[in-house]
Structure formats: C-alpha cells, structure tokens
Amino acid sequence: MSLTRRRTVEGYLLIAPWLIGFLAFTVGPLLASFGYSFTEYDVIRPPTWVGLGNYAAMVTTDPVFWTSLANTAFYTLLAVPLGMVAGLAVAMLLNQRMPGLAVLRSIYYLPAVMPVVANAILWLWLLDPNTGIVNTLLRLVGGPQPGWLADPSWAKPALVLMSLWGFGQAMIIYLAGLQNIPAQLYEAAELDGAGGWARFRHVTLPMLSPVILFNLIVGTINSFQVFTAAFIMTGGGPVNATRFYVLYLFNQAFGYFHMGYAAAMAWLLFLIVVAVALVQFQVIGSRVHYEGSPR
C-alpha cells in the first residue's frame, strides 16, 4: 500500500466515529423527518401516507400556523436590526482606549452566555406588571404601566426587549471586525477633512460590511428559531400573541403528537430560512466590501 493511500485510510479511520455519529444522529433523522412530512404519524401507530396533505393543511385550514408565522416575522423584523445596532454601538464604544476595558467587555458579554432559563426567570421578575423593576421605574417618572407578558399588545415587544439583553454575542464579532480595520484608513480620512460621521460612513461601515452581513444572516436564522423564552415565560400566550413558529411546531409534535405535521412544518421553515438568506445575500452581498477586492 502506498504512503498516500495508507494516510488516506488512516484519516478516514480517525474520523469514522464522528462520521458514523453524523450519519446516525443528523443525516438519518433529517431524511426520516422528510419522509414523515408526507405522512400522518402519531408515534403509536404506523405512519399513513397523505402526500402533500400536511403542507396543504398548514396553508389552508390552520389559522394558528399563520399566526405563528406572523409572530415570528414580527419578532425577526424588530429583534434582528435592534440587536445589530445595539451590538455595533457598544462595540464601537468598547473599541476605545479606556481604563477597565477588559472588565467592561466581560460585563457586556456576560448576558449572552447566561443560561436561557436563568435569563427567562430574571426577565419574568423584571417585567412583572405590579412588582417588576421596569414598571416601578416607569411609575417613578409618570410613564405608562404596560402589562408586558400578560398583555397581547405588549408580549412580543417584551420578548424583543429581552432579546436585546444578549447583544453581546454580536458585539464581540463587531469588536473583532473593528480591530481588524487598518488605522491608516482613519488617518487618511482625517487628513482629507472627514469628520466623525464621514469616517464612520466611508471607512467603518464598508470595512465592517462582511461582519454586518454575517451577523444579519446568523441573527435572522436564530430569530426564526425563537422558542425557549416564549416556552418558559408565556407558553405561547396571551391569546397566541407569542405563539412563535418553532413553539407551535413543538406543540404539534410533543403536545398533540402530530409528528408528520410537525415534520412538514420543520421543512417549510427550512425553506423559508433558506429563501430569506438567499435574498439577503443577493440584496446585501453585492454591496459587501472584502479587503483586497476592487471597490
């Protein structure tokens, strides 16, 4: 056996445990779910073929499906841009030279690594309409007293507000991008008479555009999968106001044991996410500036 062939065989043997696990626990269930999406399956009885019946039922006879999709779209359209703006703003502040910078960065990043359950319990207390600190502060300044999670009009904005608590993940990526921008570009812009806003618009944003696109796509994908906070804090209520898509999918699968229907919902979500990501690449990707590429 030649040395090249032997090394190839050894390489495949070394990755075999991972490869077997990937095929058994990722590819296998993925293909199975695709098959189940065309069946009526409740775990107890054998699956029954219904063809495109599950997909047709979603879009024609299930009003909660459209409610969950609208709730998810609302959450995405608010949470993603607000989180990106907050992350970039704080990253620019923490990119300055100041004492205690490492501690400040850690403090801002800490909420992003806190367990989601702990975050949910904390925000349940903060947003309590009667004793929560948010309404207490609003009461002191004579502001409104929203019902937050108990009010259908305020429940989704409350979860969007909670999502901003974890902007530290995007902030760290922005911070790495900011530190990779050559200082000479800012110096040249300043010599040309560019002010702070002009330097941000013509230097920072173009050089940071790959990071912005990355955070946009990852944030959008994550927002379409919002589940844990709504599951713990509201259970989808009040009046389905926080019945997000993945939460409704979970209810169908493990609440009603409509496994085939839930599999169809999962594949439809996959197609929606892929379509949105492709649109983002087409619309924004052409405006992204990569270092070394012609402007």
N, C-alpha and C positions, 0 to 999 in steps of 0.2 A: 504493500500500500504506500502510495506516495505521501510525502510530508504534507502537502496541501490538502489532500483528501483526508488524511488522518486528523488534521487540525479541524477540518470541517465537521467530521463525525464527532469529535470531542466537543466542539462548540454546540452542536445540536443536543448532545447528551447532557451538557451542562444546563441548557435552557429547557430541557424536556419537562422538569417538574412545573415550571411556570407555564409552559405551552399546554401541558395537559390540563392544568387548572383553568387556564384561559378558555380552552375549548369546552371543558365540562361545566364551568360556572358562569361563563359570559356568552360565548357563541351559542352553546346549546340552548340555554333559556331564551336567548334572543330569537332563535329560529322557532322554538316552541311557541313563544308568545305570538309570533307572526301567524303560525298555523291556528292557534286558538282564537285569534281575532276573527276568523271566519266561522266560528262555531258558537253554540250555546253550551256553556260549560260551568257547572257549579261545584266542581271538585268531587262530589259524591258520586254522581252518575257520569257515564262516559260522555265525551263531547258529541254534540249533534251538529252536523254541517248546516249552516244557514247562509253561506256565501257572503254577500255584501250586506246582509240584514243588519248587523250591528252598526255598520257605518251609516246605513240609511236611517236607522232609528235615532242615531245621535243628532242628525241634522234636521230631521222632520218631525219627530214625536217626543223629543226630550227637551223641555224648556230649561231645565236646570243645567243641561250641557251648555247652552248659550249663555246662561247667567254666569257659570263658572269661567267660561272663556272671556266674557266681558270683564269680569272682576280681575282676571289675570292680566288682561290688556291694560286696564286702568292702573293696576299696580306697577306694571312694567313701564308705562309711559311717565309715571311720576317718580318711581324709586330709582330707575337707572340714571336719568340725567341729573337728578338732585344728588345722588351719590357720587357721580363723576365730578360734578362741580365742587362739592364739599371736599372730596379727596384731593383734587388738584389745588384748591385754595390752601388747604392745610399743608400739603406737600411743599408748596412754594414758600409758605411761612417757615417751615422746618428746614428749608434749604439754605436759610441764612445762618450766619455765624452769630451764635449767642451762647451764653453760659447755660449749662444744664441741658444741652441739646439732646443728648442720648436719653436722658430721663423723659423729656417731653415726647420724643418719638415713641418710646415704650408705652407711655401713658395713652397716647392717641391710638396706638396699635392694639392695646390690650383688649378692648371690646370685641375686636374681630376674632380673637382666639378664645373668647369665653364660650363655654357650652351653651348651645341654643336654649336648652331648658332653663338654665340659670338666667339667661337674658330675658326669657319669656316671663318668668316669675317676678323678676325685678320690674319689668315694664307693666305687669299687672298691678303692682303696687303704685308705680308712678302715675298710671293713668286711671286709678280709681276715681270715679266721679265725686265722691264725698270726702275721702281722706287722702287722695293722692297728692303728691307734691306739685304736680303740674297744675292742677286746678286750684291748689292752695296759693300758688304764686299768681295765677291769673286773678284770683279773688282779691289779692292784696292790691293789684293795680286796677281793679274795677273792670277786668276783661270778662269775656263770655265764659260760661261754665259748660263745656261740651260733655255729653255723656260718653264720649270716646267709644270704647269697645261695646258699650251697651246701646249705642245709637247707630242705626243703619247708615245714617248720613256721615258719621264720623269714624266708623270702624275701619274702613280701608285707609283713609288718611292717617289714622293712628298707627297702623302697621307700616305704612310708608315712613312715618316719623321714626318708628322703631328701627327700620332698616338703615336709616342714616347713622345710627349708633355704630354700625360696623363698617364705616367707610375706610377704616384703617388699612384694609387689605388692598384697596385701590390706591390709597395714599402711598404705601410702600413702593408699589410699582411705579407710580408717578415720580416718587423721590429718586428712584434708581435712574429713571429716564432723565430727570433734570440734572443729575450729577454727571450724566454722560454727554451733556451739551458742551462743546468747547467754549471756554471763556473768551477766546479770541473773537468769536462772533458777537458777543455782547460789547466787547471793547470797540470793534469796528463800527457797530451800530451807534454806539455813544459818540464816537468821533464824527460820525455823519450827522450828528444832531438829533438822533432819535431819543424820544422821551421814554418813560417807563412803559406806557401803554403801547407805543410803537415797537419797543423791543419785545414785549410780550406777544404782540400780534405777528410780527415778521420774523422773529427768531425762536421764541419759546414754542409757540403753537406748531409751526412747521416741523421743528426738530423733534417735537413730542408727539407728532401725529401717529406714528406706529403704535406707541403706548396707548394713546387715546382710542385707536381702533380696537386694540386688544381688550382694553377694559370695557369698551362698549359691547363687544360681542360676548365676552365672558359674563358681564353683568346682565345682558339680555337673556342668555341661556339660564343663568341662575334664577332670574326673576320669574321666568316661565315655570320653574320648578318649585316656587314658594309653597311650603307645606307646613313645616314644623311649628312656626309661630302661630299660624291660624289654627292648627290642630290642637295645640295646648291652650291657647288663650281664648278662643271663641268657638271652636268646634264647627266653624262654618257660619255661625250666626253673627249678629241677629238677622233673621229673615233672609238667610243666604247671602248676606252682604259681604262675607269673607269666605264664601264657598269657592275657593280657588280651584283651578283645573285639576291639579295633582291631588288635592284633598278630595275632590269629588271622585276622581279615579280610585283613590284609596277606599272611599266609601263603597263604591260599586264592587270592588274586588273583595274586601275583607268585612264589609258590613252586610252587603246583600249577596255575596258570593256569585256575582255575575262576572266570572273570570274572563269569559270570552269578550264581553262588552268592555271590560276594563283593558284587556289587551288591545282591542280596537282603538280605545281612547289613547293608549300609550303610543301606538304607531301614528295616529293622527297628530299627536303632539310632536312627535319626532319630525314629521313632515313640515309642520308649522315652523318649528325652530330652524330647520334647515333652510326653509324658504326665507325666513327673516334674516338669517345670517348671510345668505347669498345676496339679498337686496342690500344689506349693509356693506358687503364687500364691493358690490357694483357701484353704489352711490358714493360711498366714502373712500373705498380703497383706492380709487383713481386719484384722489387728492392727497394721499399719504406720501410724505417725502422720506425716502430712505437715504441714509448717509452714503455719499458716493454716487448717488443717482443724479442724472441731469434734472434740473428744475424745469 
